[in-house]
Amino acid sequence: MTATPALSRARSHRTTRRAGRPTEDLHREYLETRDPALADLLVEAHCGLAHRLAGRFANRGEGGEDLTQVAMLGLVKAIEGFDPDRGLRFSTYATPTILGELKRHFRDRGWAVRLPRRVHDLYLNVQHAIDELAQELRRSPTLQEIAERVCASVEDVVEAIEAGGLRRSASIDARVGPDDERSLASSLGEDDPDLVGVERNLTLAAVVERLPDVEQEIVRLRFVEGLTQLEIAQRVGRSQMQISRLLARTLDRLRGWITEGPAS
């Protein structure tokens, strides 16, 4: 149903009146009513926090707008779950939620290759277990100790550790190996310029076969061997004028056939 002007003015007045109230009151009212207009006011009131937290992750390969969107998503989740009667300030409650969204974004987007969720999560658990065990044991933990800590097999732990190498792809300017000065870029393939003319050459070969033998020979001598008209005339026993006229007529016929397409 379309809102009447009077109803729109009433809603605008109510929103304006709410905007002047303390944010704690707005949070408390939103917790009870889940009014979308209140949610908009709360997002506007706290968006500075989201922007500041997103700024912590700048210069890490992600665009600023993308990071801000992720932070705003975390802000909305924090608004949905915040209860002002629990005694926490909203910023204290929201900061871990927003940072969690940002870290999850980098965790999910920061891999050169998309891994199965099982391997991805095990890798994160393994890294955490390695840090904990290194502090507890005062040495690097063994694979068996890591596997016991994360409740996985040694084979799965090895797979997860190897998968960690896929977090970042190597630069194409990196060296092929420690004893090889060539870069990875030097081993990459490139376009073959001869491929461009393959279709054209196949079409031309098909229509040339439709010419009489003498004209095929003249075309071959001129465009394959690169002979001049005088040299062709001497080769086939005709005058240069005859070769010139015959070559011009032959090329006209070829152009017409190519336009029509090769005969089946």
C-alpha positions as a LaTeX table, in Angstrom:
\begin{tabular}{lrrr}
\hline
Residue & $x$ (\AA) & $y$ (\AA) & $z$ (\AA) \\
\hline
Met1 & 0.00 & 0.00 & 0.00 \\
Thr2 & 1.38 & 3.41 & $-0.95$ \\
Ala3 & 2.04 & 5.67 & 2.02 \\
Thr4 & 0.01 & 8.87 & 2.13 \\
Pro5 & 1.84 & 12.22 & 2.46 \\
Ala6 & 0.59 & 12.50 & 6.02 \\
Leu7 & 1.93 & 9.02 & 6.91 \\
Ser8 & 5.29 & 9.79 & 5.28 \\
Arg9 & 5.56 & 13.03 & 7.25 \\
Ala10 & 4.73 & 11.17 & 10.44 \\
Arg11 & 7.42 & 8.58 & 9.80 \\
Ser12 & 9.97 & 11.29 & 8.98 \\
His13 & 9.08 & 13.15 & 12.17 \\
Arg14 & 9.36 & 9.97 & 14.23 \\
Thr15 & 12.78 & 9.17 & 12.72 \\
Thr16 & 14.02 & 12.70 & 13.37 \\
Arg17 & 12.81 & 12.52 & 16.96 \\
Arg18 & 14.55 & 9.17 & 17.46 \\
Ala19 & 17.81 & 10.47 & 15.99 \\
Gly20 & 18.18 & 12.91 & 18.87 \\
Arg21 & 17.94 & 10.21 & 21.54 \\
Pro22 & 20.93 & 8.45 & 23.18 \\
Thr23 & 22.11 & 5.42 & 21.20 \\
Glu24 & 21.56 & 3.20 & 24.26 \\
Asp25 & 17.86 & 3.99 & 24.11 \\
Leu26 & 17.80 & 3.31 & 20.37 \\
His27 & 19.51 & $-0.06$ & 20.92 \\
Arg28 & 17.03 & $-0.97$ & 23.61 \\
Glu29 & 14.06 & $-0.01$ & 21.43 \\
Tyr30 & 15.48 & $-1.88$ & 18.44 \\
Leu31 & 15.96 & $-4.99$ & 20.58 \\
Glu32 & 12.23 & $-4.90$ & 21.33 \\
Thr33 & 10.80 & $-3.75$ & 17.97 \\
Arg34 & 13.35 & $-4.71$ & 15.28 \\
Asp35 & 12.23 & $-1.59$ & 13.42 \\
Pro36 & 14.30 & $-1.24$ & 10.17 \\
Ala37 & 14.28 & 2.52 & 10.55 \\
Leu38 & 15.97 & 2.16 & 13.93 \\
Ala39 & 18.55 & $-0.20$ & 12.41 \\
Asp40 & 19.38 & 2.46 & 9.80 \\
Leu41 & 19.86 & 5.05 & 12.53 \\
Leu42 & 22.13 & 2.74 & 14.52 \\
Val43 & 24.22 & 1.89 & 11.45 \\
Glu44 & 24.63 & 5.59 & 10.73 \\
Ala45 & 25.55 & 6.28 & 14.35 \\
His46 & 28.25 & 3.60 & 14.48 \\
Cys47 & 29.54 & 3.54 & 10.89 \\
Gly48 & 32.66 & 5.44 & 11.96 \\
Leu49 & 33.73 & 2.41 & 14.02 \\
Ala50 & 33.38 & 0.14 & 10.98 \\
His51 & 35.43 & 2.51 & 8.83 \\
Arg52 & 38.22 & 2.72 & 11.41 \\
Leu53 & 38.46 & $-1.03$ & 11.80 \\
Ala54 & 38.43 & $-1.58$ & 8.03 \\
Gly55 & 41.31 & 0.89 & 7.80 \\
Arg56 & 43.48 & $-1.46$ & 9.87 \\
Phe57 & 43.47 & $-3.91$ & 6.97 \\
Ala58 & 44.39 & $-1.43$ & 4.24 \\
Asn59 & 47.29 & $-2.19$ & 1.87 \\
Arg60 & 46.78 & $-5.94$ & 2.10 \\
Gly61 & 45.67 & $-6.51$ & $-1.45$ \\
Glu62 & 41.96 & $-5.78$ & $-0.96$ \\
Gly63 & 40.14 & $-2.66$ & $-2.12$ \\
Gly64 & 39.05 & $-0.14$ & 0.46 \\
Glu65 & 35.40 & $-0.29$ & $-0.62$ \\
Asp66 & 35.34 & $-4.07$ & $-0.28$ \\
Leu67 & 36.82 & $-3.89$ & 3.21 \\
Thr68 & 34.31 & $-1.25$ & 4.23 \\
Gln69 & 31.42 & $-3.41$ & 3.01 \\
Val70 & 32.73 & $-6.37$ & 5.03 \\
Ala71 & 33.12 & $-4.17$ & 8.11 \\
Met72 & 29.60 & $-2.79$ & 7.68 \\
Leu73 & 28.28 & $-6.35$ & 7.49 \\
Gly74 & 29.99 & $-7.04$ & 10.82 \\
Leu75 & 28.46 & $-3.86$ & 12.21 \\
Val76 & 24.96 & $-4.95$ & 11.23 \\
Lys77 & 25.52 & $-8.33$ & 12.88 \\
Ala78 & 26.71 & $-6.58$ & 16.04 \\
Ile79 & 23.63 & $-4.35$ & 16.09 \\
Glu80 & 21.41 & $-7.41$ & 15.72 \\
Gly81 & 22.99 & $-9.17$ & 18.69 \\
Phe82 & 23.68 & $-6.27$ & 21.07 \\
Asp83 & 21.79 & $-6.04$ & 24.36 \\
Pro84 & 22.51 & $-2.73$ & 26.17 \\
Asp85 & 21.22 & $-4.15$ & 29.45 \\
Arg86 & 24.23 & $-6.48$ & 29.75 \\
Gly87 & 26.45 & $-3.59$ & 30.79 \\
Leu88 & 28.84 & $-3.54$ & 27.79 \\
Arg89 & 29.47 & $-0.51$ & 25.63 \\
Phe90 & 28.46 & $-1.10$ & 22.04 \\
Ser91 & 31.96 & $-0.44$ & 20.72 \\
Thr92 & 33.35 & $-3.07$ & 23.11 \\
Tyr93 & 30.77 & $-5.58$ & 21.91 \\
Ala94 & 30.97 & $-4.72$ & 18.20 \\
Thr95 & 34.74 & $-4.53$ & 17.69 \\
Pro96 & 35.41 & $-8.30$ & 17.91 \\
Thr97 & 32.43 & $-8.99$ & 15.66 \\
Ile98 & 33.61 & $-6.57$ & 12.96 \\
Leu99 & 37.23 & $-7.72$ & 13.19 \\
Gly100 & 36.04 & $-11.31$ & 12.93 \\
Glu101 & 34.24 & $-10.55$ & 9.68 \\
Leu102 & 37.33 & $-8.83$ & 8.26 \\
Lys103 & 39.65 & $-11.68$ & 9.26 \\
Arg104 & 37.21 & $-14.24$ & 7.86 \\
His105 & 37.16 & $-12.27$ & 4.61 \\
Phe106 & 40.93 & $-12.51$ & 4.30 \\
Arg107 & 40.91 & $-16.14$ & 5.38 \\
Asp108 & 38.42 & $-17.07$ & 2.67 \\
Arg109 & 39.71 & $-14.76$ & $-0.08$ \\
Gly110 & 43.44 & $-14.83$ & 0.57 \\
Trp111 & 44.23 & $-18.22$ & $-0.97$ \\
Ala112 & 45.72 & $-18.58$ & $-4.45$ \\
Val113 & 43.75 & $-21.84$ & $-4.83$ \\
Arg114 & 40.34 & $-22.58$ & $-3.35$ \\
Leu115 & 40.76 & $-25.53$ & $-0.98$ \\
Pro116 & 38.16 & $-27.95$ & 0.36 \\
Arg117 & 36.73 & $-26.59$ & 3.60 \\
Arg118 & 38.06 & $-29.62$ & 5.53 \\
Val119 & 41.67 & $-28.96$ & 4.47 \\
His120 & 41.30 & $-25.21$ & 4.90 \\
Asp121 & 40.01 & $-25.46$ & 8.46 \\
Leu122 & 42.54 & $-28.14$ & 9.40 \\
Tyr123 & 45.37 & $-25.91$ & 8.18 \\
Leu124 & 44.22 & $-23.11$ & 10.48 \\
Asn125 & 43.95 & $-25.54$ & 13.42 \\
Val126 & 47.39 & $-26.97$ & 12.67 \\
Gln127 & 48.99 & $-23.52$ & 12.64 \\
His128 & 47.37 & $-22.71$ & 15.97 \\
Ala129 & 48.50 & $-26.06$ & 17.43 \\
Ile130 & 52.09 & $-25.50$ & 16.23 \\
Asp131 & 52.22 & $-22.15$ & 18.01 \\
Glu132 & 50.79 & $-23.57$ & 21.23 \\
Leu133 & 53.04 & $-26.66$ & 21.25 \\
Ala134 & 56.17 & $-24.65$ & 20.47 \\
Gln135 & 55.54 & $-22.53$ & 23.57 \\
Glu136 & 54.70 & $-25.52$ & 25.75 \\
Leu137 & 57.56 & $-27.78$ & 24.60 \\
Arg138 & 60.19 & $-25.08$ & 23.97 \\
Arg139 & 60.96 & $-26.75$ & 20.64 \\
Ser140 & 59.35 & $-27.45$ & 17.29 \\
Pro141 & 56.62 & $-30.08$ & 17.69 \\
Thr142 & 56.70 & $-33.33$ & 15.75 \\
Leu143 & 54.02 & $-34.27$ & 13.25 \\
Gln144 & 52.70 & $-36.89$ & 15.67 \\
Glu145 & 52.36 & $-34.31$ & 18.45 \\
Ile146 & 50.56 & $-31.90$ & 16.12 \\
Ala147 & 48.24 & $-34.67$ & 14.93 \\
Glu148 & 47.34 & $-35.60$ & 18.49 \\
Arg149 & 46.63 & $-31.97$ & 19.37 \\
Val150 & 44.25 & $-31.42$ & 16.44 \\
Cys151 & 42.76 & $-34.95$ & 16.64 \\
Ala152 & 43.72 & $-35.83$ & 13.06 \\
Ser153 & 45.96 & $-38.35$ & 11.35 \\
Val154 & 49.58 & $-37.54$ & 10.49 \\
Glu155 & 48.69 & $-37.86$ & 6.80 \\
Asp156 & 45.96 & $-35.23$ & 7.11 \\
Val157 & 48.31 & $-32.90$ & 9.00 \\
Val158 & 50.93 & $-33.23$ & 6.24 \\
Glu159 & 48.27 & $-32.51$ & 3.62 \\
Ala160 & 47.15 & $-29.40$ & 5.51 \\
Ile161 & 50.70 & $-28.10$ & 5.93 \\
Glu162 & 51.43 & $-28.60$ & 2.23 \\
Ala163 & 48.19 & $-26.80$ & 1.41 \\
Gly164 & 49.50 & $-23.82$ & 3.33 \\
Gly165 & 51.87 & $-23.19$ & 0.45 \\
Leu166 & 48.87 & $-22.26$ & $-1.68$ \\
Arg167 & 48.04 & $-19.20$ & 0.39 \\
Arg168 & 50.11 & $-17.05$ & $-1.95$ \\
Ser169 & 50.99 & $-17.73$ & $-5.57$ \\
Ala170 & 54.56 & $-17.12$ & $-6.67$ \\
Ser171 & 55.39 & $-14.02$ & $-8.66$ \\
Ile172 & 56.03 & $-14.66$ & $-12.35$ \\
Asp173 & 59.21 & $-12.61$ & $-11.88$ \\
Ala174 & 60.53 & $-15.10$ & $-9.32$ \\
Arg175 & 63.47 & $-17.31$ & $-10.26$ \\
Val176 & 62.77 & $-20.83$ & $-11.51$ \\
Gly177 & 65.14 & $-22.28$ & $-8.93$ \\
Pro178 & 68.05 & $-21.39$ & $-6.66$ \\
Asp179 & 70.55 & $-22.28$ & $-9.37$ \\
Asp180 & 68.52 & $-21.00$ & $-12.31$ \\
Glu181 & 68.56 & $-17.30$ & $-13.14$ \\
Arg182 & 65.55 & $-17.53$ & $-15.44$ \\
Ser183 & 62.22 & $-16.16$ & $-14.23$ \\
Leu184 & 58.95 & $-18.08$ & $-14.22$ \\
Ala185 & 57.71 & $-15.66$ & $-16.88$ \\
Ser186 & 60.34 & $-16.99$ & $-19.29$ \\
Ser187 & 58.73 & $-20.44$ & $-19.16$ \\
Leu188 & 55.24 & $-19.20$ & $-19.99$ \\
Gly189 & 53.83 & $-19.87$ & $-23.43$ \\
Glu190 & 52.97 & $-17.12$ & $-25.86$ \\
Asp191 & 50.75 & $-16.69$ & $-28.90$ \\
Asp192 & 52.07 & $-18.29$ & $-32.06$ \\
Pro193 & 51.90 & $-15.63$ & $-34.78$ \\
Asp194 & 51.58 & $-18.35$ & $-37.44$ \\
Leu195 & 48.27 & $-19.47$ & $-35.97$ \\
Val196 & 46.63 & $-16.24$ & $-37.07$ \\
Gly197 & 46.95 & $-17.19$ & $-40.74$ \\
Val198 & 46.09 & $-20.89$ & $-40.47$ \\
Glu199 & 42.44 & $-20.54$ & $-41.42$ \\
Arg200 & 43.27 & $-18.08$ & $-44.18$ \\
Asn201 & 45.93 & $-20.40$ & $-45.61$ \\
Leu202 & 43.59 & $-23.39$ & $-45.53$ \\
Thr203 & 40.93 & $-21.41$ & $-47.39$ \\
Leu204 & 43.46 & $-20.17$ & $-49.94$ \\
Ala205 & 44.84 & $-23.67$ & $-50.53$ \\
Ala206 & 41.34 & $-24.97$ & $-51.21$ \\
Val207 & 40.55 & $-22.34$ & $-53.87$ \\
Val208 & 44.00 & $-22.50$ & $-55.52$ \\
Glu209 & 43.34 & $-26.18$ & $-56.24$ \\
Arg210 & 40.44 & $-25.07$ & $-58.45$ \\
Leu211 & 42.82 & $-23.28$ & $-60.84$ \\
Pro212 & 44.25 & $-24.88$ & $-63.97$ \\
Asp213 & 47.70 & $-26.40$ & $-63.48$ \\
Val214 & 49.54 & $-23.62$ & $-65.28$ \\
Glu215 & 47.91 & $-20.93$ & $-63.14$ \\
Gln216 & 48.64 & $-22.91$ & $-59.96$ \\
Glu217 & 52.28 & $-23.04$ & $-61.01$ \\
Ile218 & 52.40 & $-19.29$ & $-61.65$ \\
Val219 & 50.84 & $-18.54$ & $-58.25$ \\
Arg220 & 53.33 & $-20.88$ & $-56.56$ \\
Leu221 & 56.32 & $-19.33$ & $-58.30$ \\
Arg222 & 55.15 & $-15.79$ & $-57.49$ \\
Phe223 & 53.98 & $-16.12$ & $-53.89$ \\
Val224 & 55.84 & $-19.18$ & $-52.56$ \\
Glu225 & 59.22 & $-18.92$ & $-54.29$ \\
Gly226 & 59.01 & $-15.14$ & $-54.64$ \\
Leu227 & 60.06 & $-14.93$ & $-58.29$ \\
Thr228 & 59.50 & $-11.79$ & $-60.34$ \\
Gln229 & 57.17 & $-11.79$ & $-63.34$ \\
Leu230 & 60.19 & $-11.80$ & $-65.66$ \\
Glu231 & 61.70 & $-14.79$ & $-63.87$ \\
Ile232 & 58.34 & $-16.63$ & $-64.05$ \\
Ala233 & 58.06 & $-15.88$ & $-67.76$ \\
Gln234 & 61.49 & $-17.36$ & $-68.34$ \\
Arg235 & 60.61 & $-20.39$ & $-66.21$ \\
Val236 & 57.33 & $-21.26$ & $-68.00$ \\
Gly237 & 58.30 & $-20.07$ & $-71.49$ \\
Arg238 & 55.94 & $-17.12$ & $-71.83$ \\
Ser239 & 56.34 & $-13.37$ & $-72.14$ \\
Gln240 & 56.34 & $-11.08$ & $-69.13$ \\
Met241 & 53.21 & $-9.35$ & $-70.48$ \\
Gln242 & 51.39 & $-12.69$ & $-70.68$ \\
Ile243 & 52.43 & $-13.55$ & $-67.12$ \\
Ser244 & 51.27 & $-10.14$ & $-65.88$ \\
Arg245 & 47.84 & $-10.48$ & $-67.47$ \\
Leu246 & 47.44 & $-14.10$ & $-66.45$ \\
Leu247 & 48.45 & $-13.36$ & $-62.86$ \\
Ala248 & 46.02 & $-10.44$ & $-62.61$ \\
Arg249 & 43.16 & $-12.56$ & $-63.96$ \\
Thr250 & 44.05 & $-15.44$ & $-61.63$ \\
Leu251 & 44.08 & $-13.21$ & $-58.56$ \\
Asp252 & 40.66 & $-11.78$ & $-59.48$ \\
Arg253 & 39.25 & $-15.29$ & $-59.72$ \\
Leu254 & 40.77 & $-16.25$ & $-56.37$ \\
Arg255 & 39.28 & $-13.19$ & $-54.67$ \\
Gly256 & 35.84 & $-14.08$ & $-56.01$ \\
Trp257 & 36.09 & $-17.69$ & $-54.89$ \\
Ile258 & 37.31 & $-16.73$ & $-51.42$ \\
Thr259 & 34.35 & $-14.38$ & $-51.04$ \\
Glu260 & 31.98 & $-17.17$ & $-52.04$ \\
Gly261 & 33.80 & $-19.78$ & $-49.92$ \\
Pro262 & 35.74 & $-22.83$ & $-51.10$ \\
Ala263 & 33.95 & $-25.34$ & $-53.25$ \\
Ser264 & 32.75 & $-28.42$ & $-51.45$ \\
\hline
\end{tabular}
